[in-house]
Amino acid sequence: MAAPCPPPPPDPQFVLRGTQSPVHALHFWKGAQAQGHPVLFSGSQSGLVHVWSLQTRRTVTTLDGHGGQCVTWLQTLPQGHQLLSQGRDLKLCLWDLAEGRNAVVDSVRLESVSFCRSSILAGGQPRWILAVPGKGSDEVQILEMPSKTSVCALKPKADAKLGMPMCLRLWQADCNPRPLLLAGYEDGSVALWDVSEQKVCSHIACHEEPVMDLDFDSQKARGISGSAGKALAVWSLDGQQALQVRGTHELTNPGIAEITIRPDRKILATAGWDHRIRVFHWRTMQPLAVLAFHSAAIQCVAFATDGLLAAGSKDQRISLWSLYPRA
């Protein structure tokens, strides 16, 4: 008796149209979600940030702060109604969205026009840390915010030849308040930096092509990275802060633009240059679904706290999917 065929992948729950430009960044606003008014931010190649109501499935407002240059990264701060947007205009804008406002209240001038997205480490404190691509092509600049005080520049040793940082992830262990930075580099490697000591704790070769994105599960001390090549790499961090490659997963086609683990750490999604969203079980890396809806490269993926998955594409559409509901 033949084994039953797996069910076909679902269709999107709904699709957002109207950016009129390729979508490069997505971010769910947790604060709005907690109030029962789920909001999705999207950043487009045209330099606009669209604020979407997921109830009406329409744009609430549009933020124009990057002079027509591509928006590459979006992040809300945990306290207050503030949004960070990074653009190819060498500017990182801080927006005040409280009480219907949509004003840029501060900005950071970036030194590098690289594709590297920034990262923040922010608790409930008024002060927070920002990692941005640095002045030197291989540097990462660490700033204390909102004062914009330069903390340090993380620069690999001259003989390391890591190339440009391609993706950044600031974090801190539960047992230690020292900020740590995971960085993926142009040479295909991932490094763990101790920010306070300005030193590399560990460094591993993961990919043959540049690392395009990574995500890290601090509870399991386990991370995953995707590259311009055909493999995902899973790696772990031991108690001595040493990185170790745990395994690789071969893909059908090369190129991962973004990779994100769902907040409950059960599944993860990848944004593929081959127009596909791929979903995996995080613990086992078992492939769960290949979502073929878009007609051009997927450039970003994001999960909401309730598990809703959003994907943005070069085809100017944003698809939203309800997959494997959270238990």
C-alpha positions in Angstrom: 0.0 0.0 0.0 1.5 3.3 -1.1 2.3 5.9 1.6 -0.2 8.7 1.7 0.9 11.9 -0.1 1.7 14.9 2.1 -1.0 17.5 2.0 -0.3 20.3 -0.5 1.1 23.6 0.9 -1.6 26.1 1.9 -2.4 29.3 0.2 -1.6 32.6 1.9 -4.2 33.7 4.5 -4.2 37.0 2.7 -1.9 39.2 0.5 -1.0 42.9 1.0 -0.6 44.9 -2.2 0.1 48.6 -2.7 3.8 49.1 -1.9 4.3 49.7 -5.7 8.0 48.8 -5.0 10.0 45.6 -4.1 9.7 44.8 -0.4 13.0 44.6 1.5 12.1 44.6 5.2 9.2 43.5 7.5 8.6 43.8 11.2 5.5 43.1 13.3 4.8 45.7 16.0 4.4 43.7 19.2 3.0 46.7 21.2 0.1 47.1 18.8 -0.5 43.4 18.7 -0.8 43.3 22.5 -3.5 46.0 22.3 -5.5 43.8 19.8 -4.6 46.0 16.8 -1.9 44.0 15.0 0.4 46.2 12.8 3.0 45.2 10.2 5.7 47.5 9.0 7.1 47.0 5.5 10.2 48.8 4.0 10.4 49.2 0.3 13.0 49.8 -2.4 11.4 53.2 -3.0 12.4 54.4 0.5 9.0 54.3 2.1 7.8 52.5 5.2 4.2 51.3 5.0 2.3 50.8 8.2 -0.3 48.1 7.7 -3.4 47.3 9.8 -3.8 43.5 9.7 -7.5 44.0 10.6 -8.4 46.2 7.6 -5.5 44.8 5.5 -4.8 48.3 4.4 -2.1 50.9 4.8 -2.7 53.1 7.9 0.1 55.6 7.0 3.3 55.8 5.1 6.6 57.1 6.5 9.0 58.9 4.1 12.4 59.4 5.7 15.0 58.0 3.4 15.0 60.2 0.4 13.8 57.5 -2.0 16.6 55.1 -1.0 15.8 51.5 -0.2 14.7 50.7 3.4 16.7 47.6 4.5 15.8 47.1 8.2 12.9 47.8 10.6 12.8 47.4 14.4 10.5 48.7 17.1 11.9 49.5 20.6 10.4 47.6 23.5 9.4 50.7 25.4 7.2 53.4 23.9 5.9 53.8 20.4 9.2 54.1 18.6 10.4 52.6 15.3 13.9 52.3 13.8 14.3 52.3 10.0 17.6 51.8 8.2 18.0 53.0 4.6 20.6 52.9 1.8 20.8 56.7 2.2 23.3 56.1 5.0 20.7 57.0 7.6 19.0 55.3 10.5 15.8 57.1 11.5 14.1 56.9 14.9 10.3 57.5 14.5 7.8 58.6 17.2 4.5 56.8 16.4 2.7 57.6 19.7 -0.9 59.0 19.5 -0.9 58.9 15.7 2.3 60.8 15.3 4.8 59.8 12.5 7.7 62.1 13.0 11.5 61.4 12.8 12.7 62.5 16.3 16.4 61.4 15.8 18.7 59.9 13.3 22.1 58.2 13.1 24.5 58.8 10.2 25.9 55.5 9.0 29.5 55.3 7.8 29.0 52.3 5.4 26.7 51.8 2.4 26.8 48.0 2.9 23.8 45.6 2.8 24.4 44.8 6.5 21.3 45.3 8.7 21.7 46.8 12.1 20.8 45.2 15.4 19.7 46.4 18.8 19.9 45.2 22.4 17.2 46.8 24.4 15.4 45.9 27.6 13.0 48.1 29.5 15.8 50.6 30.2 15.9 54.1 28.6 19.4 53.3 27.3 20.0 50.6 24.7 22.8 49.4 22.4 22.9 49.6 18.6 25.3 47.7 16.3 25.7 49.2 12.8 28.1 48.6 9.9 31.3 50.6 10.7 33.5 53.0 8.9 36.1 50.4 7.8 34.7 47.8 5.4 35.3 45.0 8.0 34.2 47.0 11.1 31.0 46.9 13.2 30.3 50.1 15.2 28.7 49.8 18.6 26.7 52.9 19.9 25.0 53.6 23.1 21.5 55.1 22.5 19.8 57.4 22.6 23.0 59.5 23.3 24.6 58.1 20.1 27.8 57.7 22.2 30.4 55.5 20.4 31.2 52.5 22.6 33.7 50.8 20.3 34.5 49.6 16.8 34.8 45.8 16.5 37.5 45.2 13.9 38.9 41.7 13.1 42.6 41.2 13.2 44.3 42.2 9.9 45.2 38.7 8.9 41.7 37.3 9.5 40.4 38.4 6.0 36.8 38.0 7.0 35.6 40.7 4.5 32.5 42.8 5.2 30.1 42.0 8.0 26.9 40.9 6.3 24.5 40.4 9.2 24.5 41.2 12.9 22.7 39.9 16.0 23.2 41.5 19.4 22.2 39.4 22.5 23.1 38.7 26.1 23.0 35.5 28.1 20.5 35.2 30.9 23.3 34.5 33.4 25.6 37.3 32.2 24.7 40.9 31.4 27.7 41.4 29.1 26.5 42.2 25.5 27.6 39.7 22.8 27.4 40.1 19.1 27.1 37.3 16.5 28.3 38.5 13.1 28.1 36.8 9.7 30.9 37.8 7.3 31.6 38.0 3.5 34.0 35.0 3.7 31.2 32.7 4.9 32.1 32.6 8.5 30.3 33.5 11.8 32.1 35.2 14.7 31.0 35.7 18.3 32.3 39.0 19.8 32.5 40.0 23.4 31.5 43.7 23.0 32.9 44.9 26.3 36.3 43.2 25.7 36.3 44.1 21.9 37.5 40.6 21.2 36.4 37.6 19.1 35.5 34.7 21.5 35.0 32.2 18.7 35.0 32.0 15.0 33.8 29.2 12.6 33.7 28.7 8.9 30.1 27.9 8.0 29.6 28.6 4.3 31.5 28.9 1.0 29.6 32.0 0.1 28.9 35.2 2.0 26.6 34.8 5.1 23.4 36.7 4.1 21.5 36.3 7.5 21.5 34.4 10.8 19.2 33.9 13.7 20.0 32.7 17.2 18.0 30.9 19.9 19.6 32.0 23.1 17.6 29.5 25.2 19.0 26.6 23.3 22.3 28.3 22.6 21.8 27.3 19.0 21.8 29.3 15.8 21.3 29.0 12.1 22.7 30.9 9.1 21.9 31.1 5.4 24.2 32.3 2.6 24.4 33.1 -1.1 25.1 29.3 -1.5 22.9 26.2 -1.4 23.2 25.3 2.3 21.8 26.3 5.7 24.3 25.9 8.6 23.2 25.0 12.2 25.7 25.8 14.9 25.8 25.9 18.7 27.5 27.8 21.5 29.0 25.9 24.5 29.5 27.2 28.1 33.0 28.4 27.1 31.5 30.6 24.3 32.9 28.4 21.6 31.0 28.1 18.4 30.6 24.6 16.7 29.0 23.7 13.5 26.3 21.0 14.2 25.2 20.3 10.7 24.2 21.6 7.3 21.0 21.4 5.3 21.3 21.4 1.5 18.8 23.5 -0.4 17.5 22.9 -3.9 18.5 26.4 -5.1 21.1 28.9 -3.9 20.4 32.1 -2.0 18.8 33.0 1.3 18.0 36.6 1.9 16.7 36.3 5.5 16.1 33.6 8.1 14.0 33.8 11.2 13.0 31.5 14.1 9.4 31.8 15.3 9.2 33.3 18.9 8.1 30.0 20.4 11.2 28.4 18.8 9.2 25.5 17.2 9.7 26.4 13.5 11.8 28.7 11.3 11.3 30.2 7.9 13.7 31.2 5.2 13.4 33.8 2.4 14.7 32.3 -0.9 16.1 34.0 -3.9 14.2 31.2 -5.8 10.8 32.8 -5.0 10.2 30.2 -2.3 9.5 30.4 1.5 10.8 27.3 3.2 9.6 26.2 6.7 11.6 23.9 8.9 11.1 22.3 12.3 13.7 24.1 14.4 14.8 21.2 16.7 15.2 18.5 14.0 15.5 20.7 10.8 12.9 18.5 9.2 11.5 20.4 6.1 7.8 21.1 6.7 6.7 23.2 3.8 7.8 25.0 0.6 5.5 27.9 -0.1 5.5 28.8 -3.7 3.3 31.9 -4.1 5.6 34.8 -5.2 6.8 35.4 -8.7 10.2 36.9 -7.7 12.8 36.6 -5.0 11.7 36.6 -1.4 13.7 39.3 0.4 12.4 39.2 3.9 10.4 37.0 6.4 9.0 37.9 9.8 6.9 36.1 12.5 4.3 37.8 14.7 4.2 36.7 18.4 1.0 34.8 17.6 2.8 32.8 14.9 1.6 34.6 11.8 4.3 34.6 9.1 4.8 37.4 6.6 7.0 37.3 3.5 8.0 40.3 1.3 9.1 39.9 -2.3 10.7 41.7 -5.2 7.3 41.2 -6.9 6.0 44.1 -4.7 3.6 41.8 -2.7 3.5 40.8 1.0 2.0 37.3 1.7 0.7 36.3 5.2 0.5 32.7 6.3 -1.0 30.9 9.2 1.1 27.7 9.6 1.4 25.1 12.4 -0.5 27.1 15.0 1.3 27.7 18.3 0.3 25.2 21.0 
